[in-house]
Amino acid sequence: MAEDRTPVSENPLPAVADEPPWWQDAIVYQIYPRSFADGNGDGVGDLRGIAARLDHVCWLGADTIWLSPVFRSPMADAGYDISDYCDIDPLFGTLADMQALLDAAHARGLRVLLDFVPNHTSDQHPWFVASRSARDHPKRDWYIWRDQPNDWRAAIGAGSAWTWDAHSGQYYLHLFLPQQPDLNWRNPEVVAAMHGVLRFWLDRGVDGFRIDVAHCVGKDPSFADHPRCLAGEPLAHFNDDPYSHEVLRGIRRLVDSYPGHRVLVGEVNIRSTATVVQYYGAGDELHLSFNFPPLDAPWDPVVFRTCIREVDALLQPAQAWPTWVLSNHDNERHRTRYGGSLCRARAAALMLLTLRGTPFLFQGEELGLQDCVTLPHERVDPGGRDGSRAPLPWLQAPPHGWDGARPWLPFPPDAGELSVATQRARADSILHLYRALIAQRRASPALRRGSWEELPSPPEVLAYRRRHGDDVRVACINFSAQRQTLALAGQWQVLADSDGVPVPRRFAGELLSDQALLLQPVEAAS
């Protein structure tokens, strides 16, 4: 018997009048469902596993979870090739399991964001099956077909973004895998169908969406060749057609018609902050957009100083709210990127949670995890991104809380030592550091909404002041392996120390190797 797909609930977490939208104060925790927690013992994480571990997110202090795709899919690209937007893949559970997860999250005060993939479907989606069946099929124009390909290149596999369909005698466009044909958002029927998908989930109570490759939905209608593609660069790295903004404005109008300040977070994966700002529109497109340069950055003060300055200079005039993220499911974990240093990962946590904007945490970064190492026969992802997607270790002893079948990927290094249970028992662990930093952020208007001002410091130190009214905090991060001196006027108290040294205590004007501190004026603390 088919499950009921009728709307079942409204969002039980309404916005409070005259307060900033909730997402400005939010701390978002990204869950990669395959690797978070296994509820049925088949070796793959699922919705019931997530529901059973929600208290970890609450204990940590995050208030919003974002789920990577859980929709029905052949899994050519780990669920980003969707064959039914309004159903759950059996690998993860059922629609009833999703509703139970939404209800459990909302009962705990957690908001839930889903991953919306508007650029493409699976080649097994009924829409595409119909589209390729005949040139005169009513759904032919739901996708992008041409007699001759241009030079556009795909982002996975680095080949042509066009695949020949022998049955209908034309090429179809796919900016990613051939199994992910691109939708034609210039067709009003596609717009209506995809808006229907959004309504389906909004009516069920989701609090918003992370929009996959939001900048890719509009394409140059002339299909002109591009010199960057001719040089081998994928079109998805720089596609920036004006029609994408029209698509996003339509989605924004729909989402804004629902109560509770539902949110749109865009993946505008263009390494240009000035370009990304345009996707906020005049407050009529995205509410938030990911800021990608920190995901590429090594542990380097010049790189981070430049990135933070640029974000502040470009987003403030546009009244666009920043986001900060150091790791996700598509990139190396930042501890791996920082040479495996746990000290650097700890210092980065303090920086992430004290910058102006909404922080996004990727599951396991609160544990200081590194990428797992996969042997050739263990690799799953066609894009080589398995390392950051390793299962989360919950318990010290193998199989680390994953009872049943062997997990679908190997565990990360030092899984027992870095497990949730082990670190919960150690007050000086990175897990407790994240929790303490989140608590400091919650308690401080300066850290949540205050201004950002860079302070004079040695070249290897990044120091900045956050201020909101009388509330003042200073964060200072030493990127070097040497002790550094930082001169600050007045007396300061240490509220958080990335090294796990007990606080509060007086600031002595020095930073140890790869150490970060959060400070408060002494007079404010007394």
C-alpha positions as CSV (number, residue, x, y, z in Angstrom):
1,M,0.0,0.0,0.0
2,A,1.4,3.4,-1.0
3,E,2.1,5.9,1.8
4,D,0.0,8.9,2.2
5,R,1.7,12.0,0.8
6,T,-0.8,14.6,1.9
7,P,0.4,17.5,4.1
8,V,0.5,16.5,7.7
9,S,1.9,19.4,9.8
10,E,2.8,23.0,9.9
11,N,6.1,24.3,11.3
12,P,5.7,24.4,15.1
13,L,8.5,26.9,15.5
14,P,7.1,30.3,14.5
15,A,9.3,33.4,14.3
16,V,9.0,35.9,17.0
17,A,7.8,39.3,15.9
18,D,10.3,42.2,15.8
19,E,13.3,39.9,16.2
20,P,15.9,39.2,13.5
21,P,15.2,36.0,11.5
22,W,16.2,32.9,13.4
23,W,18.8,31.9,10.9
24,Q,21.0,34.9,11.8
25,D,21.4,33.3,15.3
26,A,21.5,29.7,14.0
27,I,24.2,27.2,14.3
28,V,23.6,24.6,11.5
29,Y,24.8,21.0,11.8
30,Q,25.2,19.2,8.5
31,I,24.2,15.5,8.6
32,Y,25.4,13.2,5.9
33,P,22.8,10.5,6.4
34,R,24.8,7.5,5.1
35,S,27.4,8.2,7.7
36,F,25.7,9.6,10.8
37,A,24.0,6.7,12.5
38,D,22.7,3.3,11.4
39,G,19.2,2.4,12.7
40,N,18.7,-1.0,11.2
41,G,22.2,-2.6,11.1
42,D,22.7,-2.7,7.4
43,G,25.9,-0.7,7.5
44,V,24.4,2.5,6.1
45,G,23.1,5.4,8.1
46,D,19.4,6.2,7.9
47,L,16.6,8.4,9.2
48,R,15.9,6.2,12.2
49,G,19.6,6.4,13.1
50,I,19.5,10.2,12.9
51,A,16.4,10.4,15.1
52,A,18.0,8.2,17.7
53,R,21.1,10.5,17.9
54,L,19.4,13.9,17.8
55,D,20.2,14.5,21.5
56,H,23.9,14.7,20.5
57,V,23.2,17.7,18.3
58,C,21.1,19.3,21.1
59,W,23.9,18.6,23.7
60,L,26.4,20.2,21.4
61,G,24.2,23.3,21.2
62,A,23.4,23.4,17.5
63,D,19.8,24.4,16.7
64,T,19.4,23.4,13.0
65,I,20.2,20.3,11.1
66,W,20.7,20.1,7.3
67,L,20.3,16.7,5.7
68,S,22.1,15.8,2.6
69,P,19.7,14.1,0.1
70,V,17.5,11.2,1.3
71,F,15.1,11.1,-1.7
72,R,14.6,8.1,-3.9
73,S,17.6,7.7,-6.1
74,P,19.6,5.1,-8.1
75,M,22.6,6.6,-6.1
76,A,24.9,7.3,-9.1
77,D,26.0,10.4,-7.2
78,A,25.1,9.5,-3.6
79,G,21.5,10.7,-3.9
80,Y,22.1,13.9,-5.9
81,D,20.6,12.0,-8.8
82,I,16.9,12.0,-7.7
83,S,14.3,9.8,-9.3
84,D,11.4,10.9,-7.0
85,Y,11.6,14.2,-5.1
86,C,8.6,13.4,-3.0
87,D,9.6,10.0,-1.6
88,I,12.4,8.7,0.6
89,D,14.9,6.1,-0.7
90,P,14.4,2.7,1.0
91,L,18.1,2.9,1.9
92,F,17.2,5.7,4.4
93,G,13.7,4.6,5.4
94,T,10.2,5.8,4.5
95,L,8.1,8.9,4.4
96,A,6.8,8.0,7.8
97,D,10.4,7.8,9.1
98,M,11.0,11.3,7.7
99,Q,7.9,12.7,9.4
100,A,8.9,11.0,12.6
101,L,12.3,12.7,12.3
102,L,10.8,16.1,11.7
103,D,8.5,15.7,14.7
104,A,11.4,14.5,16.9
105,A,13.6,17.4,15.8
106,H,10.9,20.0,16.3
107,A,10.0,18.6,19.7
108,R,13.6,19.3,20.7
109,G,13.6,22.8,19.3
110,L,15.7,21.8,16.2
111,R,14.9,23.1,12.8
112,V,15.3,20.9,9.7
113,L,16.7,21.8,6.3
114,L,16.5,19.5,3.3
115,D,18.8,19.4,0.3
116,F,16.9,20.6,-2.8
117,V,18.5,19.6,-6.1
118,P,16.9,21.8,-8.8
119,N,19.4,21.7,-11.6
120,H,19.1,18.0,-12.6
121,T,17.2,14.8,-11.9
122,S,18.2,11.2,-12.3
123,D,18.1,9.7,-15.8
124,Q,15.7,7.2,-14.2
125,H,13.2,9.9,-13.1
126,P,9.9,9.4,-14.9
127,W,10.1,12.9,-16.3
128,F,13.4,12.1,-18.1
129,V,12.2,8.6,-19.2
130,A,9.3,10.3,-20.9
131,S,11.5,13.1,-22.3
132,R,13.9,10.8,-24.1
133,S,11.1,8.5,-25.3
134,A,10.3,10.6,-28.4
135,R,11.1,14.1,-29.7
136,D,7.4,15.0,-29.8
137,H,6.7,13.9,-26.2
138,P,5.1,16.6,-24.1
139,K,8.0,16.4,-21.6
140,R,10.7,16.6,-24.3
141,D,11.3,20.3,-23.4
142,W,11.5,19.6,-19.7
143,Y,15.2,18.8,-20.4
144,I,17.8,20.4,-22.6
145,W,18.3,18.7,-26.0
146,R,20.4,19.7,-29.0
147,D,21.3,18.3,-32.4
148,Q,24.9,19.4,-31.9
149,P,26.9,19.7,-28.7
150,N,29.0,22.8,-27.8
151,D,32.2,22.8,-25.8
152,W,30.6,22.8,-22.3
153,R,32.3,20.4,-19.9
154,A,30.9,18.4,-17.0
155,A,32.1,18.7,-13.4
156,I,32.5,15.0,-12.7
157,G,34.6,13.1,-15.1
158,A,35.9,16.2,-16.9
159,G,34.3,15.1,-20.2
160,S,31.7,16.7,-22.4
161,A,28.5,18.0,-20.7
162,W,26.5,16.4,-23.6
163,T,25.6,12.8,-24.0
164,W,24.2,11.2,-27.2
165,D,20.8,9.5,-26.9
166,A,20.6,7.0,-29.7
167,H,16.9,6.4,-29.3
168,S,15.8,9.9,-29.9
169,G,18.8,11.1,-32.0
170,Q,19.9,14.1,-30.0
171,Y,22.3,15.1,-27.2
172,Y,21.1,16.0,-23.7
173,L,22.9,18.4,-21.3
174,H,24.3,17.3,-17.9
175,L,26.6,19.6,-16.0
176,F,27.5,16.6,-13.8
177,L,27.3,12.9,-14.5
178,P,25.5,11.6,-17.7
179,Q,23.0,10.0,-15.2
180,Q,22.1,13.5,-14.1
181,P,20.3,15.3,-17.0
182,D,19.7,19.0,-16.5
183,L,16.2,20.3,-16.2
184,N,15.0,23.2,-18.4
185,W,13.9,25.9,-16.0
186,R,12.8,28.1,-18.9
187,N,9.8,25.7,-19.3
188,P,6.9,27.0,-17.1
189,E,5.8,23.4,-16.6
190,V,9.2,22.5,-15.0
191,V,8.9,25.6,-12.7
192,A,5.4,24.5,-11.6
193,A,6.5,20.9,-11.0
194,M,9.5,21.9,-9.0
195,H,7.6,24.5,-7.0
196,G,5.2,21.6,-6.2
197,V,8.1,19.7,-4.8
198,L,8.9,22.6,-2.5
199,R,5.3,22.9,-1.3
200,F,5.2,19.1,-0.6
201,W,8.0,19.4,1.9
202,L,7.1,22.8,3.3
203,D,3.6,21.5,4.0
204,R,5.2,18.6,5.9
205,G,7.0,21.1,8.2
206,V,10.5,21.5,6.9
207,D,12.1,24.8,7.8
208,G,14.0,25.4,4.6
209,F,16.3,24.1,2.0
210,R,19.9,24.0,1.0
211,I,19.8,24.5,-2.7
212,D,22.3,22.5,-4.6
213,V,24.4,24.3,-7.3
214,A,21.9,27.2,-7.3
215,H,23.9,29.1,-9.8
216,C,23.6,26.4,-12.5
217,V,19.8,26.4,-13.1
218,G,20.0,29.2,-15.7
219,K,22.0,28.5,-18.9
220,D,23.1,30.7,-21.7
221,P,20.2,30.4,-24.2
222,S,22.5,30.9,-27.1
223,F,24.6,27.9,-26.0
224,A,27.8,29.7,-27.0
225,D,31.1,28.0,-26.7
226,H,33.2,29.2,-23.7
227,P,37.0,29.6,-23.7
228,R,37.2,28.3,-20.1
229,C,35.5,25.1,-21.1
230,L,37.7,24.9,-24.1
231,A,40.6,25.0,-21.7
232,G,39.1,22.1,-19.8
233,E,37.2,23.8,-17.0
234,P,33.7,22.6,-16.1
235,L,30.9,25.0,-16.8
236,A,29.5,24.5,-13.2
237,H,32.6,26.2,-11.8
238,F,31.6,29.6,-13.3
239,N,28.1,29.4,-14.8
240,D,26.4,32.7,-14.0
241,D,23.5,33.2,-16.3
242,P,21.0,36.0,-15.3
243,Y,18.1,33.6,-15.5
244,S,19.3,31.8,-12.4
245,H,18.3,34.9,-10.4
246,E,14.8,34.8,-11.9
247,V,14.5,31.1,-10.8
248,L,15.6,31.9,-7.3
249,R,13.3,34.9,-7.0
250,G,10.4,32.6,-7.8
251,I,11.5,30.1,-5.2
252,R,12.0,32.9,-2.6
253,R,8.4,34.2,-3.2
254,L,7.1,30.7,-2.7
255,V,9.1,30.0,0.5
256,D,8.2,33.5,1.9
257,S,4.5,32.7,1.6
258,Y,4.9,30.1,4.4
259,P,5.0,31.1,8.1
260,G,8.1,30.8,10.4
261,H,10.8,32.5,8.3
262,R,11.6,29.4,6.2
263,V,15.1,29.8,4.8
264,L,17.0,29.2,1.5
265,V,20.7,28.5,1.7
266,G,22.4,28.5,-1.7
267,E,25.3,26.5,-2.9
268,V,26.7,29.1,-5.3
269,N,29.9,27.3,-6.0
270,I,31.7,30.2,-7.7
271,R,35.0,31.2,-6.1
272,S,34.2,34.9,-6.2
273,T,32.6,36.6,-3.2
274,A,31.5,39.5,-5.3
275,T,29.6,37.2,-7.6
276,V,28.1,35.2,-4.7
277,V,26.7,38.4,-3.2
278,Q,24.6,38.9,-6.3
279,Y,22.6,35.8,-5.4
280,Y,21.2,37.4,-2.3
281,G,19.5,39.8,-4.7
282,A,17.8,42.8,-3.1
283,G,16.7,40.6,-0.3
284,D,14.5,38.7,-2.8
285,E,16.7,35.7,-3.6
286,L,18.7,33.6,-1.2
287,H,18.6,34.3,2.5
288,L,22.1,32.8,2.9
289,S,24.8,31.6,0.5
290,F,27.8,29.5,1.3
291,N,31.1,31.2,1.4
292,F,33.5,28.7,-0.3
293,P,37.1,30.1,0.0
294,P,37.5,28.8,3.6
295,L,36.8,25.3,2.2
296,D,39.9,25.6,0.0
297,A,42.1,27.4,2.5
298,P,45.2,26.0,4.1
299,W,46.1,27.0,7.7
300,D,47.5,30.4,6.7
301,P,46.8,33.8,8.3
302,V,47.1,35.7,5.0
303,V,44.5,33.6,3.3
304,F,42.0,33.8,6.1
305,R,42.6,37.5,6.8
306,T,42.0,38.3,3.1
307,C,38.9,36.1,2.9
308,I,37.3,37.6,6.1
309,R,38.1,41.2,5.0
310,E,36.5,40.6,1.6
311,V,33.4,39.0,3.1
312,D,32.9,41.9,5.5
313,A,33.6,44.6,2.8
314,L,31.3,43.1,0.2
315,L,28.4,41.7,2.2
316,Q,27.9,44.5,4.7
317,P,26.9,47.1,2.0
318,A,24.5,44.6,0.4
319,Q,22.9,43.8,3.8
320,A,23.7,40.2,3.1
321,W,24.3,37.9,6.1
322,P,27.5,35.9,5.9
323,T,28.0,32.2,6.4
324,W,31.2,30.3,7.5
325,V,32.0,26.7,6.8
326,L,35.4,24.8,7.0
327,S,34.3,21.3,6.0
328,N,31.5,19.5,4.2
329,H,30.7,16.3,2.3
330,D,32.4,17.5,-1.0
331,N,35.7,18.6,0.4
332,E,38.6,17.4,2.6
333,R,37.9,17.8,6.3
334,H,39.8,20.8,7.5
335,R,41.9,18.9,10.0
336,T,43.3,16.9,7.0
337,R,43.8,20.0,5.1
338,Y,45.7,21.5,8.0
339,G,48.3,18.7,7.9
340,G,46.4,16.5,10.4
341,S,47.1,18.9,13.3
342,L,44.5,18.6,16.1
343,C,45.8,21.9,17.6
344,R,45.0,23.7,14.4
345,A,41.6,22.1,14.2
346,R,40.9,23.3,17.7
347,A,42.0,26.8,16.9
348,A,39.9,26.8,13.8
349,A,36.8,25.9,15.8
350,L,37.2,29.1,17.9
351,M,37.6,31.2,14.7
352,L,34.6,29.6,13.0
353,L,32.3,30.2,16.0
354,T,33.3,33.8,16.6
355,L,33.1,35.3,13.1
356,R,30.2,37.4,12.1
357,G,27.6,35.2,10.3
358,T,26.0,31.9,10.5
359,P,28.4,28.9,11.1
360,F,27.8,25.6,9.5
361,L,29.4,22.5,11.2
362,F,29.9,19.3,9.3
363,Q,29.2,16.2,11.3
364,G,32.4,14.9,12.9
365,E,34.3,18.2,12.9
366,E,33.3,18.6,16.5
367,L,35.2,15.3,17.1
368,G,38.3,16.5,15.2
369,L,38.0,13.8,12.6
370,Q,40.3,13.5,9.6
371,D,39.4,12.0,6.2
372,C,39.3,8.2,6.1
373,V,41.7,6.3,3.9
374,T,40.1,4.0,1.3
375,L,41.7,1.2,-0.7
376,P,40.8,1.0,-4.4
377,H,38.1,-1.7,-3.8
378,E,36.5,0.4,-1.0
379,R,36.0,3.6,-3.1
380,V,32.4,4.5,-3.8
381,D,32.1,8.1,-5.0
382,P,32.8,8.9,-8.7
383,G,34.2,12.3,-7.7
384,G,36.7,10.9,-5.2
385,R,35.0,12.5,-2.2
386,D,34.8,9.4,0.1
387,G,37.4,10.7,2.6
388,S,35.1,13.2,4.4
389,R,32.1,10.9,4.3
390,A,33.4,8.2,6.7
391,P,31.0,6.9,9.4
392,L,30.8,8.8,12.6
393,P,32.3,6.9,15.6
394,W,29.9,6.9,18.5
395,L,31.6,4.4,20.9
396,Q,35.2,3.7,21.7
397,A,35.3,0.0,20.9
398,P,34.8,-1.3,17.4
399,P,32.4,-1.2,15.6
400,H,32.0,2.2,17.3
401,G,28.2,2.0,17.6
402,W,27.6,0.6,14.1
403,D,26.3,-2.8,15.1
404,G,25.4,-5.2,12.3
405,A,26.8,-5.2,8.8
406,R,30.2,-3.6,8.1
407,P,29.8,0.1,7.5
408,W,29.8,1.2,3.9
409,L,33.1,3.1,4.3
410,P,36.0,2.6,6.6
411,F,36.1,4.6,9.8
412,P,38.4,7.7,10.1
413,P,41.8,7.4,11.8
414,D,41.8,7.1,15.6
415,A,38.1,6.4,15.6
416,G,38.0,5.0,19.1
417,E,40.0,7.8,20.7
418,L,37.9,10.4,18.9
419,S,34.5,8.8,19.4
420,V,31.7,10.7,20.9
421,A,31.7,8.5,24.0
422,T,35.4,8.9,24.6
423,Q,35.3,12.7,24.2
424,R,32.2,13.2,26.2
425,A,34.2,11.7,29.1
426,R,37.1,14.1,28.7
427,A,36.5,17.7,29.7
428,D,39.5,18.9,27.6
429,S,38.4,17.3,24.4
430,I,37.7,19.1,21.1
431,L,34.1,18.0,21.5
432,H,33.8,19.9,24.8
433,L,35.6,22.8,23.2
434,Y,32.9,23.1,20.5
435,R,30.2,22.9,23.1
436,A,31.8,25.6,25.2
437,L,32.3,27.9,22.2
438,I,28.7,27.4,21.1
439,A,27.6,28.3,24.6
440,Q,29.7,31.4,24.6
441,R,28.2,32.4,21.2
442,R,24.7,31.9,22.6
443,A,25.4,34.1,25.6
444,S,26.9,37.0,23.7
445,P,25.0,39.4,21.5
446,A,28.4,40.6,20.2
447,L,29.2,37.1,18.8
448,R,25.8,36.5,17.4
449,R,25.1,39.8,15.7
450,G,27.8,42.3,16.5
451,S,30.1,44.2,14.2
452,W,33.5,42.8,13.1
453,E,36.7,44.9,13.3
454,E,40.2,43.6,12.6
455,L,42.7,44.6,15.3
456,P,46.5,45.3,14.9
457,S,48.5,42.1,15.4
458,P,51.7,40.3,14.4
459,P,51.6,38.9,10.8
460,E,51.0,35.4,12.1
461,V,48.1,36.3,14.3
462,L,44.5,37.1,13.3
463,A,42.8,39.2,15.9
464,Y,39.3,40.9,15.7
465,R,36.8,42.6,17.9
466,R,33.1,41.8,17.9
467,R,30.8,44.5,19.5
468,H,27.1,44.8,20.1
469,G,26.2,47.8,22.3
470,D,28.1,47.3,25.6
471,D,28.9,43.6,24.8
472,V,32.5,43.2,23.5
473,R,34.5,40.1,22.6
474,V,38.0,39.7,21.1
475,A,39.1,36.6,19.2
476,C,42.8,36.0,18.5
477,I,44.2,33.1,16.5
478,N,47.9,32.2,16.3
479,F,48.6,30.5,12.9
480,S,52.3,29.9,13.7
481,A,54.3,27.3,15.5
482,Q,56.0,30.0,17.6
483,R,54.7,31.9,20.7
484,Q,53.3,35.3,19.7
485,T,52.7,38.5,21.7
486,L,49.5,40.4,21.3
487,A,49.2,43.9,22.8
488,L,45.6,44.9,23.7
489,A,44.7,48.0,25.6
490,G,43.1,47.4,29.0
491,Q,42.7,44.2,31.0
492,W,41.2,41.1,29.4
493,Q,39.8,37.8,30.6
494,V,40.1,34.5,28.7
495,L,36.6,33.0,28.2
496,A,37.7,30.1,25.9
497,D,41.0,28.5,25.1
498,S,41.5,26.2,22.1
499,D,44.2,24.3,24.0
500,G,41.6,23.2,26.6
501,V,43.3,25.0,29.5
502,P,40.7,25.9,32.2
503,V,39.0,29.3,32.0
504,P,38.2,32.0,33.0
505,R,41.7,33.5,33.7
506,R,43.5,36.7,33.0
507,F,45.0,37.2,29.5
508,A,48.8,37.5,29.8
509,G,49.3,39.0,26.3
510,E,50.7,35.8,24.7
511,L,49.5,33.1,22.4
512,L,51.1,29.7,22.2
513,S,51.7,27.7,19.0
514,D,48.5,27.3,17.0
515,Q,46.4,28.6,20.0
516,A,43.2,30.6,19.8
517,L,41.6,32.6,22.6
518,L,38.3,34.3,23.2
519,L,38.6,37.3,25.4
520,Q,36.3,39.7,27.3
521,P,37.1,43.0,29.0
522,V,37.7,42.5,32.7
523,E,35.4,45.3,33.7
524,A,32.6,43.7,31.8
525,A,33.2,40.3,33.5
526,S,33.2,41.8,37.0
